Amino acid sequence: MSELSLEHRFVAGEQDAPVLLLLHGTGGGPDDLLDLGRELSPASPMLAPAGPVSENGARRWFRRLAEGVFDFDDVVVRAGQLAEFVRTALQHYELGDRRLVAAGFSNGANIAAALTLMHPDVVREAALFAAMSPVPEPPQHDLSGSRVFLSNGERDPMAPLDAADRLVRHLRERSAEVTTHRHSGGHQLTLDGVQAAQKWLKA
């Protein structure tokens, strides 16, 4: 599969703004998080690919065996596939030396977390909304210099806090700088979560 054959949207932006890699949730598509991208960093170029896996017609980034049960082997393969797409797309759009920040929701946040853990040469910064640990034993990469923001709901049945905390632990054990935000809701994007991510992005 040619890396740029992933369906995607590209929105041009200003030269001094970070590039946003926007990763949709299950059943979504490339347009889903463009408004989130504009909220996080209005001047940013935005690269928004589509998940390559179909689950009963719903786009995803990797297969799962049941609700909340991931196919970990597929996570590894799909994270590698997405990493190659990002490398190629950054060159294609002449963004190769720019700051890149991944932003994802739900399944998109999980693949962004996988990229951060497995391919730190591609993604060093990520804003994750409703994420959980994508793999049980990530590789022992040195993530010094990586920055990750996580916003999770205290009543999220799909990404429970213990699974989110496991991801935080994986990141911190590998020396990533982690900022956590909690809201009282469930599996959703919240205004206070987006505002907290805005502040994190500008820090």
C-alpha positions in Angstrom: 0.0 0.0 0.0 1.4 3.4 -1.0 1.6 5.5 2.2 -0.2 8.5 0.6 -3.0 6.2 -0.6 -4.6 6.7 2.9 -7.5 8.9 2.2 -6.9 12.3 3.9 -7.7 16.0 4.0 -5.0 18.6 4.1 -5.7 22.2 5.1 -2.9 24.7 4.6 -1.9 27.0 7.4 0.6 29.6 8.4 4.4 29.0 8.4 5.0 29.6 12.1 2.2 27.4 13.5 2.5 23.7 14.4 1.2 21.1 12.0 -1.8 19.2 13.5 -2.2 15.5 12.7 -6.0 14.9 13.4 -7.1 11.4 14.1 -10.8 10.7 14.2 -12.7 8.2 16.4 -14.6 5.0 15.3 -17.0 5.6 12.5 -15.6 9.1 11.7 -13.6 10.5 8.9 -11.0 13.1 7.9 -13.4 16.1 8.4 -14.5 15.1 11.9 -11.7 16.9 13.9 -11.1 19.9 11.7 -13.2 22.1 14.0 -11.2 20.8 17.0 -8.0 21.6 15.1 -9.2 25.2 14.5 -10.0 25.5 18.2 -6.6 24.2 19.3 -4.5 26.2 16.9 -6.4 28.3 14.3 -3.4 29.1 12.1 -2.1 25.5 11.9 -1.8 23.4 8.8 -4.0 20.3 9.3 -3.4 16.7 8.1 -6.4 14.5 8.7 -6.2 10.9 7.4 -8.9 8.3 7.4 -8.7 5.1 9.4 -7.9 2.2 7.1 -9.8 -0.5 9.0 -13.5 -1.2 8.5 -15.6 -2.5 11.4 -19.1 -3.2 9.9 -18.6 -0.2 7.7 -17.3 2.1 10.5 -13.8 3.4 10.0 -11.2 2.6 12.6 -7.4 2.7 13.0 -7.0 -0.9 14.1 -9.0 -4.0 14.7 -10.5 -4.9 18.0 -11.7 -8.3 19.2 -14.6 -6.9 21.3 -15.6 -3.7 22.9 -12.5 -2.4 24.7 -10.4 -5.5 23.6 -7.8 -4.5 21.0 -6.1 -6.7 18.5 -2.6 -5.7 19.8 -0.8 -7.2 16.8 -2.9 -5.1 14.5 -2.2 -2.0 16.6 1.5 -2.4 16.0 1.0 -2.9 12.3 -1.3 0.0 11.9 0.8 2.3 13.9 3.7 1.5 11.6 1.5 2.1 8.6 0.3 5.5 9.9 3.9 6.5 10.8 5.0 5.9 7.2 2.0 7.8 5.9 2.9 10.8 8.2 6.5 10.8 7.1 5.6 10.8 3.5 2.8 13.3 3.8 5.0 15.8 5.6 7.5 15.6 2.8 4.7 15.7 0.2 3.3 18.9 1.6 6.8 20.4 2.4 6.3 20.3 6.1 9.1 17.9 7.0 11.0 20.2 9.5 7.9 21.6 11.2 6.7 21.0 14.7 4.0 18.2 14.6 1.3 17.7 17.2 -1.1 14.7 16.9 -4.6 15.3 18.2 -7.0 12.4 18.5 -10.4 11.3 20.0 -11.2 7.8 21.2 -9.8 5.3 18.7 -7.9 8.2 17.1 -6.4 9.1 20.4 -5.4 5.4 20.9 -3.5 5.2 17.6 -1.9 8.6 18.4 -0.8 7.1 21.7 0.6 4.1 19.9 2.5 6.4 17.5 3.9 8.4 20.5 5.1 5.2 22.3 6.3 3.2 19.2 7.4 5.9 16.7 8.8 8.9 18.7 10.8 9.9 15.6 7.4 10.7 14.0 5.3 12.0 16.9 6.7 13.8 19.9 3.7 15.7 21.0 0.1 14.5 21.3 -3.2 15.8 22.7 -5.4 12.8 23.5 -9.1 12.9 24.2 -10.7 9.8 25.7 -7.6 7.7 25.2 -6.5 4.4 26.9 -3.4 2.2 26.7 -3.2 0.8 23.2 -0.8 -2.0 23.9 0.0 -3.9 27.1 3.8 -3.7 26.8 5.1 -0.8 24.7 8.7 -0.8 23.5 11.2 0.8 25.9 11.9 3.9 23.8 13.4 6.9 25.5 10.6 9.5 25.3 12.6 12.3 26.9 11.4 15.4 25.0 8.0 14.0 24.3 4.9 15.9 25.6 1.5 14.3 25.9 -1.8 15.8 27.1 -4.7 13.5 28.1 -8.3 14.5 28.8 -10.5 11.7 30.2 -13.9 11.5 31.6 -14.4 10.2 35.2 -17.5 8.3 34.0 -16.2 7.0 30.7 -17.3 3.3 30.2 -15.3 2.9 27.0 -12.0 4.3 28.2 -12.1 3.8 32.0 -9.7 5.8 34.1 -7.7 2.8 35.1 -6.9 2.1 31.4 -6.1 5.8 30.9 -3.8 5.8 34.0 -2.0 2.8 32.6 -1.2 4.8 29.5 0.0 7.7 31.7 2.3 5.2 33.5 3.7 3.8 30.3 4.5 7.3 29.1 6.1 8.6 32.4 8.1 5.4 32.8 9.7 6.3 29.5 10.4 9.9 30.5 7.7 11.6 28.6 6.2 14.8 30.0 2.5 14.1 30.7 -0.3 16.6 31.5 -3.6 15.1 32.6 -7.0 16.6 32.6 -10.2 15.1 34.1 -13.8 16.0 33.5 -17.0 14.7 35.1 -18.5 13.4 31.9 -18.1 10.3 29.8 -16.7 9.4 26.4 -16.7 12.8 24.9 -14.9 16.0 24.0 -15.6 18.7 26.5 -15.1 22.5 26.3 -12.9 22.5 29.4 -10.8 19.7 28.0 -10.3 21.5 24.7 -9.4 24.8 26.6 -6.9 22.9 28.7 -5.4 21.4 25.6 -5.1 24.9 24.0 -3.1 26.1 27.0 -0.9 23.0 26.9 -0.2 23.5 23.2 0.9 27.0 23.7 3.1 26.2 26.7 
